[in-house]
Amino acid sequence: MTDPNDKIHVSTEEARAGSTPHMTRYILAISLVLVIVIFAYLFYAG
């Protein structure tokens, strides 16, 4: 039987059970820019 006090070392990839592409940061950045542009347009047009 294993000791419950033993530390388990798992790499980041194994802990996440897959890869994490960097697409998310680009989507968030583009979305933020679009929201700012749309709000600026509505502010000046309204």
trRosetta pair geometry for C-beta under 8 A, 3 or more apart (Angstrom, degrees):
i j d omega theta_ij theta_ji phi_ij phi_ji
2 6 6.2 -82 172 26 101 137
3 6 4.6 104 77 -28 96 100
10 14 4.7 -122 -176 91 95 120
10 15 4.8 119 116 -63 120 90
11 14 4.7 90 56 11 81 103
11 15 6.9 -149 92 -7 40 89
12 15 5.8 -58 -145 37 30 110
12 16 6.3 17 161 -9 66 111
13 16 6.2 -65 -146 43 27 102
13 18 7.5 -118 -166 96 73 10
13 19 6.7 -7 -133 -89 99 60
14 17 7.3 26 -177 -76 35 46
16 19 7.7 97 99 -94 129 10
16 20 6.2 -60 167 -41 162 108
20 24 7.8 -40 178 5 91 128
21 24 7.3 130 90 -11 73 83
22 25 5.7 -33 -178 27 77 112
22 26 7.0 76 132 -16 79 99
23 26 5.7 -63 -159 40 43 110
23 27 6.1 42 149 -21 76 107
24 27 5.7 -57 -148 37 32 110
24 28 6.3 30 156 -17 67 107
25 28 5.7 -53 -146 38 32 111
25 29 6.2 33 155 -20 65 107
26 29 5.7 -53 -144 37 32 111
26 30 6.2 28 158 -15 66 108
27 30 6.0 -55 -143 40 28 107
27 31 6.1 29 157 -19 63 111
28 31 5.7 -57 -144 39 28 112
28 32 6.3 31 157 -22 64 107
29 32 5.8 -54 -149 34 29 112
29 33 6.5 27 155 -16 63 106
30 33 5.8 -55 -149 38 32 110
30 34 6.3 32 153 -19 65 107
31 34 5.7 -55 -147 37 31 112
31 35 6.3 31 156 -20 65 106
32 35 5.8 -54 -148 35 30 110
32 36 6.4 29 155 -17 64 106
33 36 5.8 -56 -149 36 31 111
33 37 6.3 30 154 -18 66 107
34 37 5.7 -56 -146 38 31 110
34 38 6.2 28 157 -17 66 108
35 38 5.9 -55 -144 38 29 109
35 39 6.2 25 158 -14 64 109
36 39 6.0 -58 -145 41 27 107
36 40 6.2 29 156 -20 64 109
37 40 5.8 -56 -146 37 28 112
37 41 6.3 30 155 -20 64 106
38 41 5.7 -53 -148 35 31 112
38 42 6.4 27 155 -15 65 107
39 42 5.7 -54 -143 40 33 110
39 43 6.1 38 155 -25 65 106
40 43 5.6 -52 -145 33 30 114
40 44 6.4 14 162 -5 65 109
41 44 6.4 -66 -145 45 26 98
41 45 5.6 10 164 -8 66 121
42 45 6.0 -60 -126 48 25 103
42 46 5.4 22 172 -23 64 120
43 46 6.4 -57 -134 34 15 106
